[in-house]
Structures are given as structure tokens and as C-alpha cells.
Amino acid sequence: MSKISESSKKIDVRGLFCPSPALQTTVELSKMQVGEILTVLADDPDSENDITELCHKRGHELLELKKNGSDLEFTIKKIK
């Protein structure tokens, strides 16, 4: 994992369920420049696998995943 810098963008998809968190993450990443950081807040248990897989398949770097109860916080660096 790379050094984590301040987020360029943050989205809150808590209260949304599969596939919405992953879809909204994809949309936000598509609007960003390479090297920018996206923070995603989610609470759907499926988001952990969905967003992790999204990063892997699309070549983005999952810098960090924090878990606090049912809340998940993803820090993603746009690579492509």
C-alpha cells in the first residue's frame, strides 16, 4: 500500500445497498484525475467485497479499509 494523502473527494453511500455503493464509486472515480484519492463511506456488508473487487478489476489502488461496527471507510487511489 502507498502512502495515504488527503482525499480529493469523499462520497457517503451509507444506507444504500448492492449494487449502488459500487456503482456510485465507479461513477465518482470516472470523474477524477489519475492520482487523486477517493474516500467512500458505506454500511452495506456487501460493499467490502464489491468495492475491493472493483478496485482490483479496474486497476485502482485500495489504500486503506477501515471498519467501525457496520461502517466501512474505503480510501482509493485512482490509477487509470
KEGUFI-542900 format. One record per residue: residue number from 1; residue in one letter; x, y, z of N, C-alpha, C in turn. Coordinates in nm, 3 decimals. Atoms other than C-alpha are relative to their C-alpha. Layout:
% residues N
SITE    n  res     n.c1     n.c2     n.c3    ca.c1    ca.c2    ca.c3     c.c1     c.c2     c.c3
SITE  NUM    A        X        Y        Z        X        Y        Z        X        Y        Z
...
This chain:
% residues 80
SITE    n  res     n.c1     n.c2     n.c3    ca.c1    ca.c2    ca.c3     c.c1     c.c2     c.c3
SITE    1    M    0.083   -0.118    0.000    0.000    0.000    0.000    0.088    0.125    0.000
SITE    2    S   -0.073   -0.127    0.010    0.114    0.352   -0.081   -0.033    0.090    0.117
SITE    3    K    0.026   -0.101   -0.103    0.133    0.649    0.149   -0.135    0.064   -0.028
SITE    4    I    0.133   -0.058    0.015   -0.213    0.791    0.211    0.010    0.150    0.017
SITE    5    S    0.006   -0.145   -0.009   -0.258    1.158    0.137   -0.145    0.042    0.019
SITE    6    E    0.135   -0.051   -0.022   -0.558    1.379    0.191   -0.091   -0.033   -0.118
SITE    7    S    0.095    0.035    0.105   -0.869    1.279   -0.003   -0.027    0.117   -0.092
SITE    8    S    0.040   -0.100    0.097   -0.951    1.464   -0.321   -0.152    0.012    0.000
SITE    9    K    0.146    0.006    0.007   -1.316    1.359   -0.298   -0.050   -0.100    0.102
SITE   10    K    0.060    0.092   -0.096   -1.546    1.192   -0.045   -0.146   -0.020   -0.039
SITE   11    I    0.142    0.028    0.022   -1.880    1.019   -0.105   -0.051   -0.085    0.115
SITE   12    D    0.066    0.073   -0.108   -2.123    0.883    0.151   -0.115   -0.080   -0.061
SITE   13    V    0.102    0.087    0.057   -2.322    0.584    0.028   -0.066   -0.086    0.108
SITE   14    R    0.065    0.073   -0.110   -2.440    0.469    0.371   -0.151    0.004   -0.020
SITE   15    G    0.144    0.012    0.019   -2.799    0.349    0.361   -0.037   -0.055   -0.136
SITE   16    L    0.025    0.058    0.133   -2.762    0.224    0.003    0.050   -0.144   -0.001
SITE   17    F   -0.035    0.141    0.004   -2.739   -0.142   -0.086    0.041   -0.042   -0.140
SITE   18    C   -0.053    0.057    0.122   -2.577   -0.354   -0.355   -0.104    0.008   -0.113
SITE   19    P   -0.134   -0.038    0.045   -2.507   -0.261   -0.628    0.031    0.150    0.009
SITE   20    S   -0.016   -0.146    0.000   -2.547    0.114   -0.558    0.134    0.052    0.052
SITE   21    P   -0.128   -0.053   -0.045   -2.232    0.171   -0.346    0.114   -0.018   -0.101
SITE   22    A   -0.105    0.025    0.099   -2.004    0.011   -0.606   -0.022    0.084   -0.126
SITE   23    L    0.029   -0.079    0.120   -2.181    0.187   -0.895    0.034    0.147    0.023
SITE   24    Q   -0.031   -0.140   -0.028   -2.154    0.528   -0.730    0.150    0.023    0.014
SITE   25    T   -0.146   -0.008   -0.009   -1.788    0.461   -0.652    0.061    0.005   -0.139
SITE   26    T   -0.048    0.003    0.137   -1.728    0.379   -1.019   -0.023    0.134   -0.069
SITE   27    V    0.034   -0.129    0.061   -1.903    0.699   -1.131    0.094    0.109    0.051
SITE   28    E   -0.088   -0.103   -0.057   -1.700    0.917   -0.892    0.143   -0.016   -0.048
SITE   29    L   -0.136    0.022    0.048   -1.371    0.755   -0.991    0.016    0.042   -0.145
SITE   30    S   -0.008   -0.036    0.142   -1.450    0.814   -1.360    0.011    0.151   -0.019
SITE   31    K   -0.007   -0.147    0.007   -1.477    1.190   -1.288    0.133    0.056    0.050
SITE   32    M   -0.123   -0.045   -0.066   -1.141    1.205   -1.111    0.123   -0.015   -0.090
SITE   33    Q   -0.126    0.009    0.071   -0.786    1.254   -1.235    0.086   -0.111    0.061
SITE   34    V   -0.094    0.101   -0.048   -0.518    0.985   -1.206    0.080    0.058    0.116
SITE   35    G   -0.075   -0.041   -0.117   -0.350    1.006   -0.866   -0.085    0.060    0.110
SITE   36    E    0.088   -0.056   -0.102   -0.647    1.160   -0.685   -0.051   -0.112    0.092
SITE   37    I    0.044    0.094   -0.104   -0.784    0.994   -0.370   -0.150    0.017    0.023
SITE   38    L    0.143    0.002   -0.029   -1.148    0.897   -0.314   -0.023   -0.073    0.131
SITE   39    T    0.043    0.065   -0.124   -1.290    0.821    0.029   -0.147   -0.036   -0.016
SITE   40    V    0.138    0.049    0.011   -1.608    0.611    0.029   -0.045   -0.049    0.137
SITE   41    L    0.062    0.045   -0.125   -1.827    0.570    0.338   -0.119   -0.087   -0.036
SITE   42    A    0.107    0.095    0.032   -2.056    0.266    0.323   -0.037   -0.079    0.125
SITE   43    D    0.040    0.086   -0.111   -2.253    0.042    0.557   -0.066   -0.129   -0.047
SITE   44    D    0.052    0.125    0.055   -2.376   -0.234    0.325    0.110   -0.106    0.012
SITE   45    P   -0.104    0.103   -0.017   -2.188   -0.554    0.423    0.059   -0.050   -0.132
SITE   46    D   -0.050    0.045    0.130   -2.158   -0.649    0.054    0.102    0.098   -0.060
SITE   47    S   -0.091   -0.101    0.055   -1.965   -0.327   -0.012    0.146   -0.038    0.018
SITE   48    E   -0.140    0.037   -0.023   -1.647   -0.470    0.138    0.054   -0.080   -0.118
SITE   49    N   -0.044    0.081    0.114   -1.621   -0.735   -0.134   -0.017    0.073   -0.131
SITE   50    D    0.029   -0.066    0.128   -1.782   -0.527   -0.410    0.101    0.108   -0.034
SITE   51    I   -0.090   -0.111    0.028   -1.562   -0.220   -0.377    0.145   -0.048   -0.008
SITE   52    T   -0.135    0.058    0.009   -1.246   -0.423   -0.313    0.021   -0.063   -0.137
SITE   53    E   -0.008    0.064    0.133   -1.316   -0.625   -0.629    0.001    0.105   -0.111
SITE   54    L    0.003   -0.109    0.099   -1.397   -0.307   -0.824    0.140    0.059   -0.016
SITE   55    C   -0.137   -0.055    0.005   -1.053   -0.167   -0.735    0.094   -0.095   -0.072
SITE   56    H   -0.087    0.101    0.061   -0.881   -0.490   -0.834   -0.024   -0.009   -0.152
SITE   57    K    0.033    0.018    0.142   -1.063   -0.526   -1.168    0.032    0.123   -0.083
SITE   58    R   -0.020   -0.123    0.077   -1.030   -0.161   -1.270    0.138    0.061    0.018
SITE   59    G   -0.138   -0.043   -0.014   -0.671   -0.122   -1.157    0.023    0.117    0.094
SITE   60    H   -0.019   -0.106   -0.098   -0.724    0.130   -0.877    0.061   -0.061    0.126
SITE   61    E   -0.067    0.050   -0.120   -0.532    0.103   -0.550   -0.084    0.026    0.124
SITE   62    L    0.070   -0.014   -0.128   -0.724    0.037   -0.230    0.107    0.025    0.105
SITE   63    L   -0.105   -0.039   -0.094   -0.502    0.227    0.010   -0.031   -0.046    0.141
SITE   64    E    0.037    0.033   -0.137   -0.699    0.153    0.324   -0.148   -0.035    0.008
SITE   65    L    0.138    0.034   -0.032   -1.017   -0.008    0.452   -0.013    0.000    0.151
SITE   66    K    0.024   -0.008   -0.145   -1.132    0.094    0.799   -0.140   -0.053    0.029
SITE   67    K    0.129    0.052   -0.043   -1.412   -0.088    0.979   -0.030    0.051    0.140
SITE   68    N    0.044   -0.048   -0.130   -1.606    0.065    1.266   -0.144   -0.046    0.018
SITE   69    G    0.134    0.058   -0.010   -1.903   -0.153    1.358   -0.045   -0.039   -0.139
SITE   70    S    0.050    0.031    0.134   -2.114   -0.171    1.043    0.049    0.100   -0.104
SITE   71    D   -0.050   -0.101    0.095   -1.947    0.136    0.888    0.133   -0.043   -0.060
SITE   72    L   -0.122    0.028    0.074   -1.679    0.089    0.625    0.049    0.131   -0.060
SITE   73    E   -0.060   -0.118    0.063   -1.440    0.359    0.504    0.113   -0.047   -0.091
SITE   74    F   -0.097    0.039    0.102   -1.251    0.292    0.181    0.078    0.124   -0.042
SITE   75    T   -0.083   -0.105    0.056   -0.958    0.506    0.069    0.061   -0.057   -0.126
SITE   76    I   -0.035    0.055    0.131   -0.897    0.454   -0.302    0.080    0.103   -0.080
SITE   77    K   -0.078   -0.086    0.088   -0.629    0.599   -0.529   -0.029   -0.038   -0.144
SITE   78    K    0.028    0.026    0.141   -0.725    0.636   -0.893    0.133   -0.020   -0.073
SITE   79    I   -0.123    0.033    0.070   -0.454    0.469   -1.101   -0.015    0.015   -0.151
SITE   80    K    0.021   -0.007    0.146   -0.604    0.452   -1.451   -0.107    0.101   -0.032
